[in-house]
């Protein structure tokens, strides 16, 4: 179903482009889309290297904080470095998620996660005179979606709204759950995601045309005219719809409706207060082709009393693991390395010792082979760049499973 959605979206775009070529006045839009596609490929290609660089900055800042005196100037400076690296890594991961080809896969998610990702991108790209606000009122409602596709749709709508405001105003994103009392008994519940701008609005004639391919109320230099049609197609393929309400000189609100799969009210008393996990100090292997990241993780784990062995490639990982197979309890494995790929290494190590637990790590998790491993539910995942407390937490969790 997921792959059908993406293939259908692709077919929709191709059909629109063919129609564009039949009209000479659309040549400019076509060339702009071609340039944007190349730019997206370039942006996606450099994020792996940037994530590794940021991983070193973030990780060593976190280690430094552990050795500094509380309330010292040095601790505050290290915290600023950590926060800046976190912000940069968030931006890079979002650019990568949006720009690269993703393996289509629907999964159940809290829409807050999706909206938060969109807001993170917008806040770093908009003019200082545009205020981005968000309100979550969906009361635990969850949706089953292809996250990459829905992010694409919501970002298209948000960019359209930003362009309408021409550099100043307010963009508001709000989630809301349509309760049973608001719908007919036989209808499903829907999550509403409202995207409102304080722009000039549209008249009735313009509102009738906005979802038509290559239609735009702005000049062709600023808009290709495919954002809203693609957004509507994606939402429709998820069993939802998009409504638009606009008033001249007041603003525009796009409302995305998506079927709700589950509704769970969040309550503070639902969290169980358990004791911290306990485990023996066992051997952990770190497999990563980045020298600084290997040493960073080694230092972190050795400070907690663990024994650590290192491998800098897929082939060396197989060799080191064979030598220490009876002792290695957890493998932290980078899935993208030169030479032997991560999936091949994973399968070989699993065959040598099935009891070993794996923490898979990468800045590119949305590939088919990667997703197939994660779907088994046997192993853990920590994205790059590493957040050291999270890496340590997952390592301890994996050791507890053993």
For each residue, the residues with C-beta under 8 A, 3 or more apart:
1: 4 5 106
2: 5 6 104 105 106 146
3: 6 7 104
4: 1 7 8 237
5: 1 2 8 9 104 146 149 234 237 238
6: 2 3 9 10 104 146 149
7: 3 4 10 11
8: 4 5 11 12 233 237
9: 5 6 12 13 149 230 233 234 237
10: 6 7 13 14
11: 7 8 14 15
12: 8 9 15 16 229 230 233
13: 9 10 16 17 226 230
14: 10 11 17 18
15: 11 12 18 19
16: 12 13 19 20 213 214 226 229
17: 13 14 20 21 30 33
18: 14 15 21 22
19: 15 16 22 23 213 214
20: 16 17 23 26 27 29 30 213 214
21: 17 18 26 27 30
22: 18 19
23: 19 20 26
24: 27
25: 28
26: 20 21 23 29 30 214
27: 20 21 24 30 31
28: 25 31 32 220 221
29: 20 26 32 33 214 220 224 225 226
30: 17 20 21 26 27 33 34
31: 27 28 34 35
32: 28 29 35 36 220 224
33: 17 29 30 36 37 224 226
34: 30 31 37 38
35: 31 32 38 39
36: 32 33 39 40 224
37: 33 34 40 41
38: 34 35 41 42
39: 35 36 42 43
40: 36 37 43 44 98 99 100
41: 37 38 44 45 99
42: 38 39 45 46
43: 39 40 46 47 95 96 99
44: 40 41 47 95 96 99 100 101
45: 41 42 48
46: 42 43 49 50
47: 43 44 50 51 92 93 95 96 99 100 363
48: 45 51 52 336 363 364
49: 46 52 53
50: 46 47 53 54 92
51: 47 48 54 55 89 92 93 96 363 384 385
52: 48 49 55 56 290 293 363 384 385
53: 49 50 56 57
54: 50 51 57 58 85 88 89 92 385
55: 51 52 58 59 89 290 292 293 296 384 385 386
56: 52 53 59 60 290 292 293 296
57: 53 54 60 61 81 85
58: 54 55 61 62 82 85 86 89 385 386 387 388
59: 55 56 62 63 293 296 297 300 385 386 388
60: 56 57 63 64 296
61: 57 58 64 65 78 79 81 82 85
62: 58 59 65 66 82 387 388 389
63: 59 60 66 67 296 299 300 388
64: 60 61 67 68 74 78
65: 61 62 68 75 78 79 82
66: 62 63 303
67: 63 64
68: 64 65 72 74 75 78
69: 72 74 75
70: 75
71: 75
72: 68 69 75 76
73: 76 77
74: 64 68 69 77 78
75: 65 68 69 70 71 72 78 79
76: 72 73 79 80
77: 73 74 80 81
78: 61 64 65 68 74 75 81 82
79: 61 65 75 76 82 83
80: 76 77 83 84
81: 57 61 77 78 84 85
82: 58 61 62 65 78 79 85 86
83: 79 80 86 87
84: 80 81 87 88
85: 54 57 58 61 81 82 88 89 385
86: 58 82 83 89 90 387
87: 83 84 90 91 124
88: 54 84 85 91 92
89: 51 54 55 58 85 86 92 93 385
90: 86 87 93 94 120
91: 87 88 94 95 120 121 124
92: 47 50 51 54 88 89 95 96 363
93: 47 51 89 90 96 97 363 383
94: 90 91 97 98 117 120 121
95: 43 44 47 91 92 98 99 121
96: 43 44 47 51 92 93 99 100 363 364
97: 93 94 100 102 117 148 151 366
98: 40 94 95 121 148 151 152 155
99: 40 41 43 44 47 95 96
100: 40 44 47 96 97 364 366
101: 44
102: 97 148 366
103: 366 367 368 370 371
104: 2 3 5 6 146 148 149
105: 2 146 366 371
106: 1 2 144 145 146
107: 144 145 147
108: 142 143 144 261 262
109: 113 114 142 143 144 145 147
110: 113 140 142
111: 114 115 138 141 142 143 175 191 193 258
112: 115 116 136 138 175
113: 109 110 116 117 147
114: 109 111 117 118 145 147 150 151 154
115: 111 112 118 119 134 136 154 173 175 193
116: 112 113 119 120 134
117: 94 97 113 114 120 121 151
118: 114 115 121 122 151 154 155 158 173
119: 115 116 122 123 132 134 173
120: 90 91 94 116 117 123 124
121: 91 94 95 98 117 118 124 125 155
122: 118 119 125 126 132 158 162 171
123: 119 120 126 132
124: 87 91 120 121
125: 121 122
126: 122 123 130 132 162 171
127: 130 167 168
128:
129: 167 168 169
130: 126 127 162 165 167 168 169 170 171
131: 169 170 171
132: 119 122 123 126 170 171 172 173
133: 170 171 172 173
134: 115 116 119 172 173 174
135: 172 173 174 175
136: 112 115 174 175
137: 174 175 176 177
138: 111 112 141 175 176 177 191
139: 177 263 265 266
140: 110 262 263 264 265 266
141: 111 138 175 177 189 191 260 262 263
142: 108 109 110 111 260 261 262 263 264
143: 108 109 111 150 191 238 258 259 260 261
144: 106 107 108 109 259 261
145: 106 107 109 114 149 150 238 258
146: 2 5 6 104 105 106 149 150 238
147: 107 109 113 114 150 151
148: 97 98 102 104 151 152 366
149: 5 6 9 104 145 146 152 153 234 237 238
150: 114 143 145 146 147 153 154 234 235 238 258
151: 97 98 114 117 118 147 148 154 155
152: 98 148 149 155 156 230 231 234
153: 149 150 156 157 230 231 232 234 235 256
154: 114 115 118 150 151 157 158 193 195 231 256
155: 98 118 121 151 152 158 159
156: 152 153 159 160 227 228 230 231
157: 153 154 160 161 195 227 228 231 242 254 256
158: 118 122 154 155 161 162 171 173 195
159: 155 156 162 163 227
160: 156 157 163 164 223 227 228 254
161: 157 158 164 165 171 195 196 197 199 252 254
162: 122 126 130 158 159 165 171 197
163: 159 160 166 218 222 223
164: 160 161 197 199 200 217 218 252
165: 130 161 162 168 169 171 197 198 199
166: 163 199
167: 127 129 130
168: 127 129 130 165
169: 129 130 131 165 197 198 199 251
170: 130 131 132 133 197 198
171: 122 126 130 131 132 133 158 161 162 165 195 196 197 198
172: 132 133 134 135 194 195 196 197
173: 115 118 119 132 133 134 135 158 193 194 195 196
174: 134 135 136 137 192 193 194 196
175: 111 112 115 135 136 137 138 141 191 192 193 194
176: 137 138 191 192 194
177: 137 138 139 141 189 190 191 192 260 263
178: 182 183 189 190 191 192 257
179: 182 183 189
180: 183 185 189
181:
182: 178 179
183: 178 179 180 187 188 189 190
184: 187
185: 180
186:
187: 183 184
188: 183 259 260
189: 141 177 178 179 180 183 259 260 263
190: 177 178 183 240 257 258 259 260
191: 111 138 141 143 175 176 177 178 257 258 259 260
192: 174 175 176 177 178 255 256 257
193: 111 115 154 173 174 175 255 256 258
194: 172 173 174 175 176 253 254 255 256
195: 154 157 158 161 171 172 173 253 254 255 256
196: 161 171 172 173 174 251 252 253 254
197: 161 162 164 165 169 170 171 172 251 252 253
198: 165 169 170 171 251
199: 161 164 165 166 169 251 252
200: 164 248 249 251
201: 246 247 248 249 250 251 252
202: 206 207 210 217 246 248 252
203: 206 207 248
204: 207 208
205: 208 209
206: 202 203 209 210 217 246
207: 202 203 204 210 244 246
208: 204 205
209: 205 206 212 215
210: 202 206 207 215 217 228 244
211: 215 228 229 232 242
212: 209 215 229
213: 16 19 20 225 226 229
214: 16 19 20 26 29 224 225 226
215: 209 210 211 212 225
216: 219 220 222 223 224 225
217: 164 202 206 210
218: 163 164 222 223
219: 216 222 223
220: 28 29 32 216 223 224 225
221: 28
222: 163 216 218 219
223: 160 163 216 218 219 220 227
224: 29 32 33 36 214 216 220 227
225: 29 213 214 215 216 220 229
226: 13 16 29 33 213 214 229 230
227: 156 157 159 160 223 224 230 231
228: 156 157 160 210 211 231 232
229: 12 16 211 212 213 225 226 232 233
230: 9 12 13 152 153 156 226 227 233 234
231: 152 153 154 156 157 227 228 234 235 242
232: 153 211 228 229 235 236 241 242
233: 8 9 12 229 230 236 237
234: 5 9 149 150 152 153 230 231 237 238
235: 150 153 231 232 238 240 241 242 256 257 258
236: 232 233 239 240 241
237: 4 5 8 9 149 233 234
238: 5 143 145 146 149 150 234 235 258 259
239: 236 258 259
240: 190 235 236 256 257 258 259
241: 232 235 236 256 257
242: 157 211 231 232 235 254 255 256 257
243: 254 255 257
244: 207 210 252 253 254 255
245: 252 253 255
246: 201 202 206 207 250 251 252 253
247: 201 250 251 252
248: 200 201 202 203
249: 200 201
250: 201 246 247
251: 169 196 197 198 199 200 201 246 247
252: 161 164 196 197 199 201 202 244 245 246 247
253: 194 195 196 197 244 245 246
254: 157 160 161 194 195 196 242 243 244
255: 192 193 194 195 242 243 244 245
256: 153 154 157 192 193 194 195 235 240 241 242
257: 178 190 191 192 235 240 241 242 243
258: 111 143 145 150 190 191 193 235 238 239 240
259: 143 144 188 189 190 191 238 239 240
260: 141 142 143 177 188 189 190 191 263
261: 108 142 143 144
262: 108 140 141 142
263: 139 140 141 142 177 189 260
264: 140 142
265: 139 140
266: 139 140 270
267: 270
268: 271
269:
270: 266 267
271: 268
272:
273:
274:
275: 278
276:
277: 396 397 400
278: 275 400
279: 282 396 399 400 402
280: 399
281: 304 305 306 307
282: 279 306 307 327 329 330 399 402
283: 306 307 308 309 324 327 328 329
284: 301 306 307 308 309 328 329 330 331 332 395
285: 308 309 310 311 317 320 321 324 328 330 331 332
286: 294 297 298 301 308 309 310 311 332
287: 310 311 312 314 317 331 332 333 334 337 345
288: 293 294 297 312 332 334 337 361
289: 312 313 334 337 338
290: 52 55 56 293 294 334
291: 294 295 312
292: 55 56 295 296
293: 52 55 56 59 288 290 296 297 386
294: 286 288 290 291 297 298 310 312
295: 291 292 298 299
296: 55 56 59 60 63 292 293 299 300 386 388
297: 59 286 288 293 294 300 301 308 332 386 391
298: 286 294 295 301 302 308 310
299: 63 295 296 302 303
300: 59 63 296 297 303 304 388 391 392
301: 284 286 297 298 304 306 308 392 395
302: 298 299 305 306 307 308
303: 66 299 300
304: 281 300 301 392
305: 281 302
306: 281 282 283 284 301 302 395
307: 281 282 283 284 302 327
308: 283 284 285 286 297 298 301 302
309: 283 284 285 286 320 324 328
310: 285 286 287 294 298 320
311: 285 286 287 316 317 319 320 321
312: 287 288 289 291 294 316
313: 289 316 317 337 338 339 340
314: 287 317 318 337 339 340 341 342 344 345
315: 318 319 339 340
316: 311 312 313 319 320
317: 285 287 311 313 314 320 321 331 333 340 345 349
318: 314 315 321 322 340 345 348 349
319: 311 315 316 322 323
320: 285 309 310 311 316 317 323 324
321: 285 311 317 318 324 325 328 331 349 352 353
322: 318 319 325 352
323: 319 320
324: 283 285 309 320 321 327 328
325: 321 322 328 352 353 356
326: 353
327: 282 283 307 324
328: 283 284 285 309 321 324 325 331 353 356
329: 282 283 284 355 356 357 398 399 402
330: 282 284 285 356 357 358 359 395 398 399 402
331: 284 285 287 317 321 328 349 356 357 358 359
332: 284 285 286 287 288 297 358 359 361 382 391 395
333: 287 317 342 345 346 349 358 359 360 361
334: 287 288 289 290 337 342 361 362 384
335: 341 342 343 346 360 361 362 364 365 370
336: 48 341 342 362 363 364
337: 287 288 289 313 314 334 340 341 342 345
338: 289 313
339: 313 314 315
340: 313 314 315 317 318 337 344 345
341: 314 335 336 337 344 345
342: 314 333 334 335 336 337 345 346 360 362 370
343: 335 346 347 369 370 373
344: 314 340 341 347 348
345: 287 314 317 318 333 337 340 341 342 348 349
346: 333 335 342 343 349 350 358 360 373
347: 343 344 350 351
348: 318 344 345 351 352
349: 317 318 321 331 333 345 346 352 353 356 358
350: 346 347 353 354 356 358
351: 347 348 354
352: 321 322 325 348 349
353: 321 325 326 328 349 350 356
354: 350 351
355: 329 402
356: 325 328 329 330 331 349 350 353
357: 329 330 331 379 380 398 399 401 402
358: 330 331 332 333 346 349 350 378 379 380 398
359: 330 331 332 333 379 380 381 382 391 394 395 398
360: 333 335 342 346 370 373 374 379 380 381 382
361: 288 332 333 334 335 381 382 383 384 386
362: 334 335 336 342 365 370 383 384
363: 47 48 51 52 92 93 96 336 383 384 385
364: 48 96 100 335 336 367 370
365: 335 362 370 371 374 381 383
366: 97 100 102 103 105 148 370 371
367: 103 364 370 371
368: 103 371 372
369: 343 372 373
370: 103 335 342 343 360 362 364 365 366 367 373 374
371: 103 105 365 366 367 368 374 375
372: 368 369 375 376
373: 343 346 360 369 370 376 379
374: 360 365 370 371 377 379 381
375: 371 372
376: 372 373 379
377: 374
378: 358
379: 357 358 359 360 373 374 376
380: 357 358 359 360 394 397 398
381: 359 360 361 365 374
382: 332 359 360 361 386 387 390 391 394
383: 93 361 362 363 365 386
384: 51 52 55 334 361 362 363
385: 51 52 54 55 58 59 85 89 363
386: 55 58 59 293 296 297 361 382 383 390 391
387: 58 62 86 382 390 391
388: 58 59 62 63 296 300 391 392
389: 62 392 393
390: 382 386 387 393 394
391: 297 300 332 359 382 386 387 388 394 395
392: 300 301 304 388 389 395 396
393: 389 390 396 397
394: 359 380 382 390 391 397 398
395: 284 301 306 330 332 359 391 392 398 399
396: 277 279 392 393 399 400
397: 277 380 393 394 400 401
398: 329 330 357 358 359 380 394 395 401 402
399: 279 280 282 329 330 357 395 396 402
400: 277 278 279 396 397
401: 357 397 398
402: 279 282 329 330 355 357 398 399
